[in-house]
């Protein structure tokens, strides 16, 4: 792959952002290269294009595979394994969200639920522990609500999801109107 100034800029930026998202800079750069490549690339081509060692590329490919972000391909009469990304950006987005949910949200929900169940409050409970319990319960409810909303939204096809997300300002306007109506209705009681 010809690494133009545009491609190099994107690859470097993605590496920087990757380190902020909690992934290795090399992993981010390799993903960016695969994302921009019109053809699947084999590991040697990735090494050559980015100047990384073969072991670094292999480890990064394993990590991307663990995140379900790459597609492995084999070409006729070629024993090498090739790599690419899904073509649909929405599929990539959905995969990232789901993987982060599995790795971060689900364990936190499980921890909070288990901790809250195993530490019942009583009238003898210390004030600081009661406060901590209440804060953890609030956090559990918030994350549960967001997780449930995500599960509902994730069932929608891409076109429905695009429409739903484009409602942003319109939905806020509707909420303001319903709040005004509710306020007037409750004032007349």
N, C-alpha and C positions, 0 to 999 in steps of 0.2 A: 504494500500500500504506500502510496506517495504521501508523505507527511508534509502537507503544506503549512503555511503560517496559520491559517484558520484552524486547521485540524490540531496543530501543535498547541495553539492557544487554548482550545477547548479541552484537550487532554490534560494539560497542566492545571487548568482551572478545576476540572473534575477531580484530579488528584488532591488539590488543596481542599476542596469541599468534602471529599471522602474522609479526610482526616478529621474534619469537624463533625461528620456524621457517625464517627466511630468505626470507620474501616481504614485499613492500611492505604496509604497514598498510592502505592503501586497497584493495588486492587482497583482503586478509582480510575487510575490512568488506563489500565487495561480495559476496563469496562467502557470507558469513553471511546477508546480506539475501536473496539468491537462494534459499538453502537453506530459509529460513523462510517465503518467500512462497508462498501457496497457488496462485498463478497466475504464469506466466512474466512477466517484466518487460522493457520496452524501455529503452534507454539513457537516454532523457529522464526516465523514471520513477525510475530509479536516481539520476540527478543530483538530481532534485527531492527525493527522500526522504532522501538522505545529504548533500546540499549540496556535492557535488563538481562540478568543472568537466567539461564534455563530453569534453575531451581526456584528462583523468585517467581517466574512466570507460572511454573507448575503449581506452586503453593497458592498463588493468587487465583488461578483457574479453579482449584479445589474450593476455595472460599466462595467464589462466584457461583459455582455449582451448588454448594451448600445453601446458598440463598435462592436457588432456582432462578437465577437471572441470566443464565446462558443456555444456549442450545448446542449440543454436540452433533456434528455431522461427519459423515464419511463420503468421500468423493470416489467415483469409479476409478479403479486402477491406481489408487493412492492409499498407502497403508497408514498415513498420518491422520490424526484426528483434527478436525477443524471446529472452530467455535464462532458463534454469532449470538446476537441478542434477538429477542422477539421484535418483530417489526412494529407491532402496535404499542405505542407509548402508554396507552391506558392499561394494557396487559402488564407492562413493566411496573407501572404505578401500583396496580392492584397487588402484584407479587410483593413489592417492597412493603406495602402496608401490612399485608398478611404475615409476612416473615417477621416484621417488627412486632406485630401483635403477638405472635407465637413466642418470640424471644423475650419481650419486655412486659407487655400488658398482662398476658395470661399468668405468668409466674407471680406478678405483683398482686393480681386479684386473688390467686390461690393463697398467697402468704397472708394477705389481709383477712380473708375469710377464715382461714385456719386460726390465726392469732386472735381474732375477735371471738370466735367460738370457744377457744381454749382459755380465755381470760374474761370470764363473766364478771360483771360488776356486782358488788354487794354494798350494803350500807357501811361496811367496814373498809371499803376501798379508799386508799390514799387519794387526796385531791389531785395530785399531779398525774397519777395513773388514770384517774377518771377523766381528766382533761385529755390525756394522750389517747385513751380509748375512744372518746367522742371525736377527736380529730381524725383518727384512723377510720372510724365508722363513716365519717363524712367523705373522706377520700375514697373509701371502698364504694360508697354509693355513687359518687361522681364517675369513677372509672367504670363501674358496672353500667351506668347509663350510657356513657360514651361507647362502650364496647357493644352494648345492645343496639345502639343506633348504627354503629358501623356494620354489624351483622345484617341489619335490615337493608342498609344502603348497598352493601356489597352484593346483594342478590339481584340488583338491577342490572340490566344490560347497559352497555356503554352509552348508547344514545339517550336512554332515560337518565343516566347519571349526569351526562353533560347538561341536559335540561334542568335537572335538579340543582346542580351547582351554579348554573347561570341565573338562578332565581335570587341570589344574594340580596341585592338592594330591594327587589320587589317584595321578597319575604319580609324584610325589615319594615317596609312601608305598611304591609298588611298587619304586622304585629302592632305597629303604632296606632293604626286605625282601630283594631280590636281593643287595645288598651283604653283608647278614648271612649269607645262605646261602653266598655265595662265600667269605666269611671262615671260616665253619665248615668248608666243604669243603676249602679250602686248608690249614687247620690239621690236618686228619686225614691229610693226605698224608705 
